[in-house]
Amino acid sequence: MHRSTILGIFTSVASAAPYHPSNTYSQTTNSCAIIFDGRIPANASLADFDTASGGGWNPFNPDYVKGNDLAWSDILLLPKPASPSRFDGATSSIPVEVTISDASIFQKQNGFRRAGLQFSKDNNEDSPGSEGVVTLHFSVLQDKSRPLNLTHEYLNVWHEAADYSANQFNFEAGTLIGSESLQKDTYKLLDRNNKLIWSTPILPNVWQNFAITLDFDNNTIQAWYSYGNKSLRPATGPVSNDNSGRGQYQIGILKKPTGTDDVVNSGYQENGLDEGLIYGGIFIENSSHKCIST
């Protein structure tokens, strides 16, 4: 079992809120309470993702968010990397790969290619994942056979407000439209106003582990990071952010087009698209008592 820690001592990389290194954390052997657990059991099948509670375990919504004529079993893969992600090993869970293709068009959003997992119980208006203090965990691994085209902008993990007017945060990769000066080969955490909070290089052939702590009471966000099987460390301090509006998490790929001012409905996407990103160790925990799994 991975240890849990009290939130943090390290100086913020790009913090909009005061952060005091004197606020130390102490280690505890207690586990943090899990709100939503998206880790995949070793005996899972792709067909499990196509029905609610499929296989007796599937926590994800079988209907959203994906290409109109696709089932999740058409989209997802169950790869076998050389090693498990940091938070899969202890539970003997396995990774899942989200892929996109030419058919990854949701509703009439012809500009995007997208596939995003959502927790079935992550309700838009009254989700326990949108109150108090919570930490979203996920690890990512590049698929060399299905590389992302980093000349495009990718949303990989985000939380969208219930009225769909904004995202409280975006975790992205690639070339950001309107912020092309930012390095494309990095993962970037953006606030509600699409301001860069923190970034780190995309690494090949190794798991990269992330946690995002959202304090809905005090309107802050904090990033945690490690790679391989190393313990998570604070990448930032708590940064001021407008977390209001409740809403839902989404984990996967949303690839924006190029060459357009109307990214939802038009623009350039390559033909014969076959891209993917491998995810592991997905879960959301209750950090209201300053608990975070590291």
Protein Blocks (a to p, Z undefined) as FASTA:
>chain_A
ZZdddddfbdcfbdcbdcdfklccdddfbdcddfbdcbdcfkbcfklmmpghihhlambd
fkbccdfkbcfklmpccdddfbdcfklmmnopacddddddfklcghjllkbccdddddfk
lcfklccklgcjadddddddddfklcccfkbccdfbdcddfklpacfbdcdedjdehilm
pcfkbccdddfkopafbdcdddehiacdddddddfklopadddddehjbccddfbdcddd
dfehiaaddeddddddehiablmlgccddehiacddddehiacddfklopacZZ
